[in-house]
Amino acid sequence: MPLSPGISTMGINKFTQHLLILSEDDAVRQVVLGFLLDDRVAIRRVQSLPVSGGCTKVRDAFLNDYAASMLDFPLRHILLVFDCDGDVDRIPQLQQQIPADIRDRVFLLGSLHDPEALSRACGKKKEAIGKHLATECAEGSDALWSHEYLAHNQTEAARLSDIVVPFMFK
């Protein structure tokens, strides 16, 4: 099913490097959609999965539905996107629950507060935030990634930049 006119995730090839994105809720999905709307994103290498409905549900969906498939598809990477609800320790807590044999291909990003708070703080709509983050990834900058609501993601964002950006951008 298309994410938006012109964006389809139906043609992902599981035998090439690709990224699955698991979002917490629709607000997070809107940021992801904005990211995917960047013309430089190799959309056939990215698949946005259905929203999970909460941070613990993102974790559970990953562990129950996707973790095992990562062993079958060694070129698969997955990004779990959620909000931290003010608790930046949420990311390391979730990282500890990821099986060690796939941990290097699993990424966790979360806004300090919900996407609506990030949107208000940045003065941008959620989709525009995603587009801005995509531009920064493509161009190797980090102005928005340095925002107080996103700065705690810099280690994960750097890992994504090193591992995923090379195959995700045209």
Biotite code that builds the C-alpha atoms (Angstrom):
import biotite.structure as struc

atoms = struc.array([
    struc.Atom([0.000, 0.000, 0.000], chain_id="A", res_id=1, res_name="MET", atom_name="CA", element="C"),
    struc.Atom([1.482, 3.389, -0.898], chain_id="A", res_id=2, res_name="PRO", atom_name="CA", element="C"),
    struc.Atom([2.459, 5.735, 1.918], chain_id="A", res_id=3, res_name="LEU", atom_name="CA", element="C"),
    struc.Atom([1.525, 8.750, -0.139], chain_id="A", res_id=4, res_name="SER", atom_name="CA", element="C"),
    struc.Atom([1.107, 9.495, -3.833], chain_id="A", res_id=5, res_name="PRO", atom_name="CA", element="C"),
    struc.Atom([4.398, 8.615, -5.477], chain_id="A", res_id=6, res_name="GLY", atom_name="CA", element="C"),
    struc.Atom([5.791, 6.657, -2.506], chain_id="A", res_id=7, res_name="ILE", atom_name="CA", element="C"),
    struc.Atom([5.461, 2.908, -2.642], chain_id="A", res_id=8, res_name="SER", atom_name="CA", element="C"),
    struc.Atom([7.212, 0.363, -0.478], chain_id="A", res_id=9, res_name="THR", atom_name="CA", element="C"),
    struc.Atom([6.062, -2.710, -2.381], chain_id="A", res_id=10, res_name="MET", atom_name="CA", element="C"),
    struc.Atom([9.289, -3.422, -4.268], chain_id="A", res_id=11, res_name="GLY", atom_name="CA", element="C"),
    struc.Atom([11.799, -3.896, -1.464], chain_id="A", res_id=12, res_name="ILE", atom_name="CA", element="C"),
    struc.Atom([14.379, -6.589, -2.226], chain_id="A", res_id=13, res_name="ASN", atom_name="CA", element="C"),
    struc.Atom([15.167, -8.576, 0.933], chain_id="A", res_id=14, res_name="LYS", atom_name="CA", element="C"),
    struc.Atom([18.434, -9.801, -0.581], chain_id="A", res_id=15, res_name="PHE", atom_name="CA", element="C"),
    struc.Atom([19.966, -6.329, -0.906], chain_id="A", res_id=16, res_name="THR", atom_name="CA", element="C"),
    struc.Atom([20.685, -3.857, 1.871], chain_id="A", res_id=17, res_name="GLN", atom_name="CA", element="C"),
    struc.Atom([17.411, -2.372, 3.049], chain_id="A", res_id=18, res_name="HIS", atom_name="CA", element="C"),
    struc.Atom([15.831, -0.622, 6.009], chain_id="A", res_id=19, res_name="LEU", atom_name="CA", element="C"),
    struc.Atom([12.560, -1.375, 7.762], chain_id="A", res_id=20, res_name="LEU", atom_name="CA", element="C"),
    struc.Atom([11.115, 1.448, 9.850], chain_id="A", res_id=21, res_name="ILE", atom_name="CA", element="C"),
    struc.Atom([8.818, 0.668, 12.767], chain_id="A", res_id=22, res_name="LEU", atom_name="CA", element="C"),
    struc.Atom([7.057, 3.770, 14.135], chain_id="A", res_id=23, res_name="SER", atom_name="CA", element="C"),
    struc.Atom([5.339, 4.171, 17.473], chain_id="A", res_id=24, res_name="GLU", atom_name="CA", element="C"),
    struc.Atom([2.281, 6.087, 16.309], chain_id="A", res_id=25, res_name="ASP", atom_name="CA", element="C"),
    struc.Atom([0.859, 8.189, 13.516], chain_id="A", res_id=26, res_name="ASP", atom_name="CA", element="C"),
    struc.Atom([2.646, 11.360, 14.650], chain_id="A", res_id=27, res_name="ALA", atom_name="CA", element="C"),
    struc.Atom([6.000, 9.584, 14.410], chain_id="A", res_id=28, res_name="VAL", atom_name="CA", element="C"),
    struc.Atom([4.945, 8.061, 11.090], chain_id="A", res_id=29, res_name="ARG", atom_name="CA", element="C"),
    struc.Atom([4.343, 11.581, 9.732], chain_id="A", res_id=30, res_name="GLN", atom_name="CA", element="C"),
    struc.Atom([7.964, 12.515, 10.506], chain_id="A", res_id=31, res_name="VAL", atom_name="CA", element="C"),
    struc.Atom([9.109, 9.277, 8.825], chain_id="A", res_id=32, res_name="VAL", atom_name="CA", element="C"),
    struc.Atom([6.910, 10.037, 5.809], chain_id="A", res_id=33, res_name="LEU", atom_name="CA", element="C"),
    struc.Atom([8.484, 13.475, 5.473], chain_id="A", res_id=34, res_name="GLY", atom_name="CA", element="C"),
    struc.Atom([11.908, 11.835, 5.515], chain_id="A", res_id=35, res_name="PHE", atom_name="CA", element="C"),
    struc.Atom([10.883, 9.366, 2.813], chain_id="A", res_id=36, res_name="LEU", atom_name="CA", element="C"),
    struc.Atom([9.522, 12.149, 0.606], chain_id="A", res_id=37, res_name="LEU", atom_name="CA", element="C"),
    struc.Atom([13.062, 13.431, -0.008], chain_id="A", res_id=38, res_name="ASP", atom_name="CA", element="C"),
    struc.Atom([13.826, 12.751, -3.682], chain_id="A", res_id=39, res_name="ASP", atom_name="CA", element="C"),
    struc.Atom([17.278, 11.440, -2.795], chain_id="A", res_id=40, res_name="ARG", atom_name="CA", element="C"),
    struc.Atom([15.938, 8.540, -0.694], chain_id="A", res_id=41, res_name="VAL", atom_name="CA", element="C"),
    struc.Atom([16.211, 5.228, -2.552], chain_id="A", res_id=42, res_name="ALA", atom_name="CA", element="C"),
    struc.Atom([12.617, 4.365, -1.729], chain_id="A", res_id=43, res_name="ILE", atom_name="CA", element="C"),
    struc.Atom([12.912, 0.775, -2.985], chain_id="A", res_id=44, res_name="ARG", atom_name="CA", element="C"),
    struc.Atom([15.392, 0.122, -0.174], chain_id="A", res_id=45, res_name="ARG", atom_name="CA", element="C"),
    struc.Atom([13.110, 1.364, 2.611], chain_id="A", res_id=46, res_name="VAL", atom_name="CA", element="C"),
    struc.Atom([9.848, 0.039, 3.974], chain_id="A", res_id=47, res_name="GLN", atom_name="CA", element="C"),
    struc.Atom([7.769, 1.867, 6.547], chain_id="A", res_id=48, res_name="SER", atom_name="CA", element="C"),
    struc.Atom([5.874, -0.730, 8.581], chain_id="A", res_id=49, res_name="LEU", atom_name="CA", element="C"),
    struc.Atom([2.447, -0.234, 10.194], chain_id="A", res_id=50, res_name="PRO", atom_name="CA", element="C"),
    struc.Atom([2.502, 1.808, 13.405], chain_id="A", res_id=51, res_name="VAL", atom_name="CA", element="C"),
    struc.Atom([2.705, -0.152, 16.636], chain_id="A", res_id=52, res_name="SER", atom_name="CA", element="C"),
    struc.Atom([0.711, 1.988, 19.059], chain_id="A", res_id=53, res_name="GLY", atom_name="CA", element="C"),
    struc.Atom([3.253, 2.803, 21.774], chain_id="A", res_id=54, res_name="GLY", atom_name="CA", element="C"),
    struc.Atom([6.903, 2.503, 22.696], chain_id="A", res_id=55, res_name="CYS", atom_name="CA", element="C"),
    struc.Atom([6.588, -0.882, 24.403], chain_id="A", res_id=56, res_name="THR", atom_name="CA", element="C"),
    struc.Atom([4.529, -2.098, 21.440], chain_id="A", res_id=57, res_name="LYS", atom_name="CA", element="C"),
    struc.Atom([7.353, -1.011, 19.095], chain_id="A", res_id=58, res_name="VAL", atom_name="CA", element="C"),
    struc.Atom([9.727, -3.126, 21.176], chain_id="A", res_id=59, res_name="ARG", atom_name="CA", element="C"),
    struc.Atom([7.334, -6.071, 21.288], chain_id="A", res_id=60, res_name="ASP", atom_name="CA", element="C"),
    struc.Atom([6.573, -5.913, 17.557], chain_id="A", res_id=61, res_name="ALA", atom_name="CA", element="C"),
    struc.Atom([10.281, -5.829, 16.807], chain_id="A", res_id=62, res_name="PHE", atom_name="CA", element="C"),
    struc.Atom([11.123, -8.738, 19.116], chain_id="A", res_id=63, res_name="LEU", atom_name="CA", element="C"),
    struc.Atom([8.097, -10.871, 18.166], chain_id="A", res_id=64, res_name="ASN", atom_name="CA", element="C"),
    struc.Atom([7.696, -10.095, 14.468], chain_id="A", res_id=65, res_name="ASP", atom_name="CA", element="C"),
    struc.Atom([10.986, -8.859, 13.005], chain_id="A", res_id=66, res_name="TYR", atom_name="CA", element="C"),
    struc.Atom([14.044, -9.880, 15.066], chain_id="A", res_id=67, res_name="ALA", atom_name="CA", element="C"),
    struc.Atom([14.098, -13.497, 13.848], chain_id="A", res_id=68, res_name="ALA", atom_name="CA", element="C"),
    struc.Atom([13.832, -12.453, 10.191], chain_id="A", res_id=69, res_name="SER", atom_name="CA", element="C"),
    struc.Atom([17.010, -10.432, 10.591], chain_id="A", res_id=70, res_name="MET", atom_name="CA", element="C"),
    struc.Atom([18.901, -13.699, 10.964], chain_id="A", res_id=71, res_name="LEU", atom_name="CA", element="C"),
    struc.Atom([17.407, -14.920, 7.671], chain_id="A", res_id=72, res_name="ASP", atom_name="CA", element="C"),
    struc.Atom([18.169, -11.643, 5.903], chain_id="A", res_id=73, res_name="PHE", atom_name="CA", element="C"),
    struc.Atom([21.643, -10.440, 6.911], chain_id="A", res_id=74, res_name="PRO", atom_name="CA", element="C"),
    struc.Atom([21.335, -7.307, 4.753], chain_id="A", res_id=75, res_name="LEU", atom_name="CA", element="C"),
    struc.Atom([18.237, -6.155, 6.656], chain_id="A", res_id=76, res_name="ARG", atom_name="CA", element="C"),
    struc.Atom([18.436, -3.182, 9.009], chain_id="A", res_id=77, res_name="HIS", atom_name="CA", element="C"),
    struc.Atom([15.617, -1.892, 11.181], chain_id="A", res_id=78, res_name="ILE", atom_name="CA", element="C"),
    struc.Atom([14.920, 1.501, 12.695], chain_id="A", res_id=79, res_name="LEU", atom_name="CA", element="C"),
    struc.Atom([12.643, 1.750, 15.715], chain_id="A", res_id=80, res_name="LEU", atom_name="CA", element="C"),
    struc.Atom([11.237, 5.281, 16.038], chain_id="A", res_id=81, res_name="VAL", atom_name="CA", element="C"),
    struc.Atom([9.345, 6.459, 19.105], chain_id="A", res_id=82, res_name="PHE", atom_name="CA", element="C"),
    struc.Atom([9.182, 9.334, 21.555], chain_id="A", res_id=83, res_name="ASP", atom_name="CA", element="C"),
    struc.Atom([11.008, 9.154, 24.872], chain_id="A", res_id=84, res_name="CYS", atom_name="CA", element="C"),
    struc.Atom([8.264, 10.865, 26.875], chain_id="A", res_id=85, res_name="ASP", atom_name="CA", element="C"),
    struc.Atom([10.968, 12.944, 28.583], chain_id="A", res_id=86, res_name="GLY", atom_name="CA", element="C"),
    struc.Atom([13.103, 9.914, 29.521], chain_id="A", res_id=87, res_name="ASP", atom_name="CA", element="C"),
    struc.Atom([16.292, 9.656, 27.421], chain_id="A", res_id=88, res_name="VAL", atom_name="CA", element="C"),
    struc.Atom([17.197, 6.480, 29.337], chain_id="A", res_id=89, res_name="ASP", atom_name="CA", element="C"),
    struc.Atom([14.461, 4.777, 27.319], chain_id="A", res_id=90, res_name="ARG", atom_name="CA", element="C"),
    struc.Atom([16.864, 4.318, 24.391], chain_id="A", res_id=91, res_name="ILE", atom_name="CA", element="C"),
    struc.Atom([19.643, 2.461, 26.282], chain_id="A", res_id=92, res_name="PRO", atom_name="CA", element="C"),
    struc.Atom([17.000, 0.414, 28.112], chain_id="A", res_id=93, res_name="GLN", atom_name="CA", element="C"),
    struc.Atom([15.536, -0.719, 24.798], chain_id="A", res_id=94, res_name="LEU", atom_name="CA", element="C"),
    struc.Atom([19.001, -1.321, 23.316], chain_id="A", res_id=95, res_name="GLN", atom_name="CA", element="C"),
    struc.Atom([19.724, -3.827, 26.087], chain_id="A", res_id=96, res_name="GLN", atom_name="CA", element="C"),
    struc.Atom([16.727, -5.883, 24.981], chain_id="A", res_id=97, res_name="GLN", atom_name="CA", element="C"),
    struc.Atom([17.959, -6.295, 21.413], chain_id="A", res_id=98, res_name="ILE", atom_name="CA", element="C"),
    struc.Atom([19.603, -9.680, 20.767], chain_id="A", res_id=99, res_name="PRO", atom_name="CA", element="C"),
    struc.Atom([23.390, -9.258, 20.599], chain_id="A", res_id=100, res_name="ALA", atom_name="CA", element="C"),
    struc.Atom([23.723, -11.068, 17.251], chain_id="A", res_id=101, res_name="ASP", atom_name="CA", element="C"),
    struc.Atom([21.653, -8.430, 15.433], chain_id="A", res_id=102, res_name="ILE", atom_name="CA", element="C"),
    struc.Atom([22.261, -5.349, 17.587], chain_id="A", res_id=103, res_name="ARG", atom_name="CA", element="C"),
    struc.Atom([24.609, -3.755, 15.037], chain_id="A", res_id=104, res_name="ASP", atom_name="CA", element="C"),
    struc.Atom([21.749, -3.628, 12.485], chain_id="A", res_id=105, res_name="ARG", atom_name="CA", element="C"),
    struc.Atom([19.078, -2.232, 14.811], chain_id="A", res_id=106, res_name="VAL", atom_name="CA", element="C"),
    struc.Atom([18.767, 1.508, 15.370], chain_id="A", res_id=107, res_name="PHE", atom_name="CA", element="C"),
    struc.Atom([16.655, 3.406, 17.888], chain_id="A", res_id=108, res_name="LEU", atom_name="CA", element="C"),
    struc.Atom([15.685, 7.050, 17.550], chain_id="A", res_id=109, res_name="LEU", atom_name="CA", element="C"),
    struc.Atom([13.313, 9.029, 19.678], chain_id="A", res_id=110, res_name="GLY", atom_name="CA", element="C"),
    struc.Atom([12.329, 12.610, 20.232], chain_id="A", res_id=111, res_name="SER", atom_name="CA", element="C"),
    struc.Atom([12.759, 13.701, 23.847], chain_id="A", res_id=112, res_name="LEU", atom_name="CA", element="C"),
    struc.Atom([9.045, 14.498, 23.907], chain_id="A", res_id=113, res_name="HIS", atom_name="CA", element="C"),
    struc.Atom([6.295, 13.634, 21.469], chain_id="A", res_id=114, res_name="ASP", atom_name="CA", element="C"),
    struc.Atom([6.498, 14.785, 17.832], chain_id="A", res_id=115, res_name="PRO", atom_name="CA", element="C"),
    struc.Atom([3.906, 17.472, 18.489], chain_id="A", res_id=116, res_name="GLU", atom_name="CA", element="C"),
    struc.Atom([6.223, 19.087, 21.073], chain_id="A", res_id=117, res_name="ALA", atom_name="CA", element="C"),
    struc.Atom([9.133, 18.826, 18.629], chain_id="A", res_id=118, res_name="LEU", atom_name="CA", element="C"),
    struc.Atom([6.955, 20.393, 15.942], chain_id="A", res_id=119, res_name="SER", atom_name="CA", element="C"),
    struc.Atom([6.070, 23.330, 18.209], chain_id="A", res_id=120, res_name="ARG", atom_name="CA", element="C"),
    struc.Atom([9.686, 23.782, 19.339], chain_id="A", res_id=121, res_name="ALA", atom_name="CA", element="C"),
    struc.Atom([10.988, 23.779, 15.751], chain_id="A", res_id=122, res_name="CYS", atom_name="CA", element="C"),
    struc.Atom([8.142, 25.761, 14.263], chain_id="A", res_id=123, res_name="GLY", atom_name="CA", element="C"),
    struc.Atom([7.714, 23.077, 11.578], chain_id="A", res_id=124, res_name="LYS", atom_name="CA", element="C"),
    struc.Atom([5.066, 20.510, 10.777], chain_id="A", res_id=125, res_name="LYS", atom_name="CA", element="C"),
    struc.Atom([6.013, 16.895, 11.451], chain_id="A", res_id=126, res_name="LYS", atom_name="CA", element="C"),
    struc.Atom([6.418, 16.051, 7.773], chain_id="A", res_id=127, res_name="GLU", atom_name="CA", element="C"),
    struc.Atom([8.671, 19.114, 7.292], chain_id="A", res_id=128, res_name="ALA", atom_name="CA", element="C"),
    struc.Atom([10.816, 17.931, 10.205], chain_id="A", res_id=129, res_name="ILE", atom_name="CA", element="C"),
    struc.Atom([11.272, 14.588, 8.450], chain_id="A", res_id=130, res_name="GLY", atom_name="CA", element="C"),
    struc.Atom([12.234, 16.309, 5.196], chain_id="A", res_id=131, res_name="LYS", atom_name="CA", element="C"),
    struc.Atom([14.733, 18.497, 7.050], chain_id="A", res_id=132, res_name="HIS", atom_name="CA", element="C"),
    struc.Atom([16.285, 15.446, 8.757], chain_id="A", res_id=133, res_name="LEU", atom_name="CA", element="C"),
    struc.Atom([16.586, 13.694, 5.381], chain_id="A", res_id=134, res_name="ALA", atom_name="CA", element="C"),
    struc.Atom([18.341, 16.721, 3.929], chain_id="A", res_id=135, res_name="THR", atom_name="CA", element="C"),
    struc.Atom([20.779, 16.713, 6.832], chain_id="A", res_id=136, res_name="GLU", atom_name="CA", element="C"),
    struc.Atom([21.471, 12.989, 6.382], chain_id="A", res_id=137, res_name="CYS", atom_name="CA", element="C"),
    struc.Atom([22.066, 13.427, 2.656], chain_id="A", res_id=138, res_name="ALA", atom_name="CA", element="C"),
    struc.Atom([24.293, 16.456, 3.134], chain_id="A", res_id=139, res_name="GLU", atom_name="CA", element="C"),
    struc.Atom([26.136, 15.295, 6.261], chain_id="A", res_id=140, res_name="GLY", atom_name="CA", element="C"),
    struc.Atom([24.961, 18.108, 8.516], chain_id="A", res_id=141, res_name="SER", atom_name="CA", element="C"),
    struc.Atom([23.380, 17.942, 11.950], chain_id="A", res_id=142, res_name="ASP", atom_name="CA", element="C"),
    struc.Atom([21.722, 21.269, 12.797], chain_id="A", res_id=143, res_name="ALA", atom_name="CA", element="C"),
    struc.Atom([18.288, 19.788, 13.535], chain_id="A", res_id=144, res_name="LEU", atom_name="CA", element="C"),
    struc.Atom([19.820, 16.631, 14.983], chain_id="A", res_id=145, res_name="TRP", atom_name="CA", element="C"),
    struc.Atom([21.492, 18.966, 17.517], chain_id="A", res_id=146, res_name="SER", atom_name="CA", element="C"),
    struc.Atom([18.138, 20.385, 18.680], chain_id="A", res_id=147, res_name="HIS", atom_name="CA", element="C"),
    struc.Atom([17.587, 19.838, 22.400], chain_id="A", res_id=148, res_name="GLU", atom_name="CA", element="C"),
    struc.Atom([14.714, 17.416, 21.655], chain_id="A", res_id=149, res_name="TYR", atom_name="CA", element="C"),
    struc.Atom([16.894, 15.291, 19.330], chain_id="A", res_id=150, res_name="LEU", atom_name="CA", element="C"),
    struc.Atom([20.489, 15.748, 20.576], chain_id="A", res_id=151, res_name="ALA", atom_name="CA", element="C"),
    struc.Atom([20.424, 12.544, 22.657], chain_id="A", res_id=152, res_name="HIS", atom_name="CA", element="C"),
    struc.Atom([20.155, 10.619, 19.344], chain_id="A", res_id=153, res_name="ASN", atom_name="CA", element="C"),
    struc.Atom([23.528, 11.735, 18.014], chain_id="A", res_id=154, res_name="GLN", atom_name="CA", element="C"),
    struc.Atom([25.307, 8.413, 18.614], chain_id="A", res_id=155, res_name="THR", atom_name="CA", element="C"),
    struc.Atom([22.545, 6.457, 16.868], chain_id="A", res_id=156, res_name="GLU", atom_name="CA", element="C"),
    struc.Atom([22.247, 9.069, 14.119], chain_id="A", res_id=157, res_name="ALA", atom_name="CA", element="C"),
    struc.Atom([26.000, 8.742, 13.504], chain_id="A", res_id=158, res_name="ALA", atom_name="CA", element="C"),
    struc.Atom([25.676, 4.941, 13.288], chain_id="A", res_id=159, res_name="ARG", atom_name="CA", element="C"),
    struc.Atom([22.812, 5.333, 10.826], chain_id="A", res_id=160, res_name="LEU", atom_name="CA", element="C"),
    struc.Atom([24.893, 7.773, 8.827], chain_id="A", res_id=161, res_name="SER", atom_name="CA", element="C"),
    struc.Atom([27.784, 5.323, 8.638], chain_id="A", res_id=162, res_name="ASP", atom_name="CA", element="C"),
    struc.Atom([25.790, 2.170, 7.942], chain_id="A", res_id=163, res_name="ILE", atom_name="CA", element="C"),
    struc.Atom([22.437, 3.027, 6.349], chain_id="A", res_id=164, res_name="VAL", atom_name="CA", element="C"),
    struc.Atom([22.853, 6.371, 4.576], chain_id="A", res_id=165, res_name="VAL", atom_name="CA", element="C"),
    struc.Atom([25.271, 4.946, 1.956], chain_id="A", res_id=166, res_name="PRO", atom_name="CA", element="C"),
    struc.Atom([22.624, 2.555, 0.583], chain_id="A", res_id=167, res_name="PHE", atom_name="CA", element="C"),
    struc.Atom([19.548, 4.596, 1.423], chain_id="A", res_id=168, res_name="MET", atom_name="CA", element="C"),
    struc.Atom([20.359, 7.728, -0.548], chain_id="A", res_id=169, res_name="PHE", atom_name="CA", element="C"),
    struc.Atom([20.775, 7.937, -4.322], chain_id="A", res_id=170, res_name="LYS", atom_name="CA", element="C"),
])
